[in-house]
Amino acid sequence: MFIGLLLSSILVVREKTSSAYFRNFITPTSDALFISSDYLTNLIIIFAQLAVIFGVGIYFFGENLVKVLLNSFILVFLLSTLFIFLGMLLGYLFKTEETVVLATFSLGSLLLFFSGTILPLETLPGYIKNIADYNPFVLGELLLKKTMLFSFGISELGSWLYVIILYILVLVAG
């Protein structure tokens, strides 16, 4: 999740600050082409990393992981898409690489702090816990846990999956 945020935001800022940006800007290509190429670049890099991680997991956990591999792959694809687009949004909001790295780490740390990793969500006041339940880190962990540990199918994940898809649609529209 951090890699998706950080990599995509840095790549966008590096592209904006490169000397080829003006040449690309005056070409008759659409902004959608540049956005989709950034997205695909990030997705290929993240999936190369995930292939190594899943390869090691299959080696050690064998058929237990193979049974849930397709559903896990779909969820990882959606979560990677969410964090890539969130990082790209940060990259388009800031001008320098230093500020985008600072903003990315700040947002990632904030999301991580309210994800239950550092502080259990049950200890938070009720209204903050209700907001933290919609944290993308919390949703991603919940969906992956249901899929990998309890062998839930995609159709059984319910409204939480729709929240992830809604987040992606909002980020794409933004």
N, C-alpha and C positions, 0 to 999 in steps of 0.2 A: 504494500500500500504506500509506504514511504517512497519506494523506488518509482512508482507511477507518478506520484506528486512531484518529486524532485527532478527526475529525468525529463519529464514533459515540460515543466516550467523552464528549466535551464535551456533546453533545445529551442524553445520559442524565443527566449531572450537572445540567445546566440544568433539565431536567424535574423532577428530584428536589428541586431547591431553589426551584422556582417556587411562587407562592402557589396555583396551581391544582392542585398535586399532591395536597393533602389532599382537595379536591373530587373529583378523579379516583379517589382511593384509596377513597372511601366509595361510589362508584357500583357498580352490580352488573355491571361488566365484568370480564373475566378478565385476569390478568397476560399471558396469551398475546396478547391483543389489543394491549396496550401495547408488548410486545416486537416483534410483527410490524409495528406502525405505525412504530416507530423504525427497524426494519430497512428497510422500504420507503422511508421518507424518505431515509435514507442512500444506498440503492441508486439512487434517482432522481437525487440530486445527483451521485453518482459517475458514473452513466451519461451524464448531461448533459455532464460534463467529458470523458468518454471519447469521446462522439460528436464533439466538437470535434477531439480528438486523432486519431481515426480518419478524420475528414473531411479533415484536412490531409494525413494519410498517404496516403489514396486519391488526393488531388489530385496529390501528388508521385510516388507509386510506382505508381499506376494499377492495372492488372490483376494485378500481382504480389501486391498486398495483398488484392485482391478474392477471389483464389483461396483464401486461407486465412482469410478473414474469419469464416466460421461457426464453425470450430474455435477460432479466437482468441477469438471472442465467448463461447463456452461456457467456455473457460478463464478469461477475465477475469471472467465472472460468478461462477465458483466461487471464484476468488481474492478478489474483492471481498466475497463472502459470508463467507469465512474471516476477513478482516481487520475487517469490520464487526462480526461477532460477538465477535471478540477485543477490539475497542475497547469494545463494549457491556459485556462482562464487566468490563473495567477500570472503566468508568463506574459499574457497580453495586457494585464493591468499595470505591470511595473516595467521600468525602462532599463535598469541595469541588472547585471547578474547578481551583484551583491544583495540588492534589495529583494530580488525574487527568491534567493536562497534563504534570506532572513524571514521573509513572509511564509515561505513553504515550511520551514522548520517550526515557525510559530504556530501555523495552522495545524501541522501534523502533531505537534506537542499538545496543543489544545484538544484536538480530537482524541489523541492517545490518553490524555489525562481523564477525559470523561468517557472512557471506553470500558472501564472496569479493570484495566490492566494494573494501574497504579493504586487506585482507590476503588473499593467495591461500590457498585452503583446503588446497592441497598442502603449504604450509609448516607447517601445524598438526600437532601430534602425532597419531598414528593414532586414538587413542580419542576425541579431541576432534573430529577430522575426521568420524568415524563419526556422532557426535551432530550435528554441523553439517550433515551431508547431509540431515537431516530438518527443518532450519530452513525455515519457510514461505517466506522470501524466496528461498532456494536452490531449493526445489521450484518456486516460481512462475517463476523465471527459466529453469530447466531445461525446464519444460513449454512455456513460451512460445517459447523458442529452438527446440525441436524442432518446434513447430507452425509458426512463422512462417518459419524459415530452411530447415528440411528437409521441410516440408509433411507432417508426420505427421498422421494422423487421430486422433480421440479414442480409437478402439479400439486404436491402436498405442502409446499412452502408458504402458500397463501399470500396474504396482503404484504408481508415483508418484502417479498420479491417484487411486488408492484411498486413499493416505495423506492427500491433501488432503480427500477426502470424509470420511474418518474424523475428521480434525481438526474439520471443520464439525459432525459429529454429536456429538462430545464437547462442543464449545462450546454447541451448542443444548441439550444435556441439562444442562449446568452452569448 
